[in-house]
Amino acid sequence: MPTIVVDDEVFAALQERGKAFVDTPNSVLRRVLELDRADGAPRKYTIRIGNPTRAARGEGITQADYEIPLLEVLDKMGGSARREDALKALEQHMSDRLGEVDRAALTSGAIRWEKTASWAVMSMKTSGLLESTDVSGWGTWKITEAGRALLRKSRLKQS
């Protein structure tokens, strides 16, 4: 069973609304939130347990889904671009595919799609599709020959 941590003020409010030796914190919350139906049967809700910032399976765009669009964006930008410029162009390029889940902020403050795209870049560097042209490895992204080959192959499939 999940554990919910509440502050002292919320706990005091639950105590005020509860009936001693009768109510549990859950029964008080059910009453306050009006979760019981008129016929007495509890309503059923789906509650997602786990990391609240993690998208559920099938929600949001996956890392792999960023590969070709990233290559397309960098190709249009002459083969390389600064991270900030590439992400801005990628957002415009994929604007019709970016949903509410993708545009949501994570607990770190980062935007989910930007974080996922950055992980995709890291994976693409590991697989030789991209390389960094600066010492830090994050400032400028450049397409490699392997990246260009994958982009050509993708374009052939589309036509």
N, C-alpha and C positions, 0 to 999 in steps of 0.2 A: 504494500500500500504506500502511496506517495506521502511524503511529509511536507507540510506547508508551514513555513516560518512566518509569524506575524509579529508586529511590534507591540509594545506595551499598550498603546492607545487602542489598537484594534482588539487586543485581548480583553481589555477593560470593557469595550463596547459589547463584545460577545457575552461577557459575564453579566452585564446589565440586562441583556435581552434573554438570557437563559433562565430556566427554572431549575433551582437546586435539586439535586438527586433525581432529576427527570431528563434534562437535556444533555446532549453531548455537543461539542463544538459543531459537529456536522449537522445535527438537527436544528441548531440555532441558525446556521448559515442557510440551510434548506428553507426555513421559514422566512428569513429576511430576504432571500433571493427569490422567493415565491416559486420554488422548484416543484412543489407538490401540486398535482392536479386536483380539481374539485372532487373527483371520484376517489381520491386518496392514494391512487397509484403514482409512484414517482415518475417524473419525466426522465427520458433517457437522453443523455448528451454524450457526444464523443469528446473526450478530453485527451489532448496530446501530452504524453508524459515524456520527459527527456529534455534535451537541449532546446529551449524555446527559439533559439536563433537559427537552428538547423532546419533547412527546408525538408519537408517530407518527400519521400521517394516520388518522383514524377512531377514535383513542383520545381519551378525554376529551370534555368538553362544550365546544362552540365558543362564541365570543363571542355570536354571533347567538342561540344557544339560551338565553342569559340574559335577553334583552330582555323577553319577555312575563312570565316569572316576576318580574323586577325591578319591572316596572310593577304586577303583582298585589300584590306585597309592599308597595310604597309606597302603593298605593291602600288596602290594609287598614290602613295606619299613618296614614291621614288625608291622604295626598297628598304628604307629605314626611317625611324622617327623617334623623337623623345617620348618617353612613357606617357606623360600627361597629354601630349598631342595625339598619340595613337589611341588612348582611351577615349578621348573626346570624339575622335572620328569614328571609333568603334560604336560608341553610344548612338551616334546619328545613323550609322550603317545598320544597326540592329534595333532601332527604336520600335519598329513594328512587332518585334519578338520579345522585347523586355516587358515582362508583366509586373504586377504589384509585388510579387514575391521577390523578383530580381532587384527591384528598386528599393526594397526595404533595407533599413539600417540594421546592422548587427550590433550586439552589445558593445563591441569595441568602437562603434561609431562609423566603421567602414560601411560602404554600400555593398550589398551582397554581389551584384553583378561585377563590380570592379574587382572585388576580392577573388571571385571565381575566375575572371579573365586573367588576373595576375598569376593564379595557380596554373592556369592553362599555359601561360607564357613560360613558367618555370619548367613545366612538363615538355613543352615544345623545344626549349633549350637543351634539355636532357636528351631528347630524341633527335637533336640535330637540325630541327626545322628553323630555329631562330638562334641568333647569337647576340651578345651584348657588345657594344663598341666602346664601352667605357670601363674603367677599373671597377666600379661598384657593382656592375652587372645588372643594374636596374634602370639606369638613366636613359639609354638609347637601345632600341630593339632593331635588329636587322635580319632580313630574310636570308637564309643560306641557299645554296643550290638545291639541297634536299627539299627545302620549303617551296622553292619555285617549281620543282618537279611535282610536288603534291598539289600545288595550286593549278598547274596545267592539267593534271589528271582530273581534278575536280571540275574544271571548266569543260573538259571533253565529255564528262558524264552528263553535264547539264545541257549540252547541245545535242 
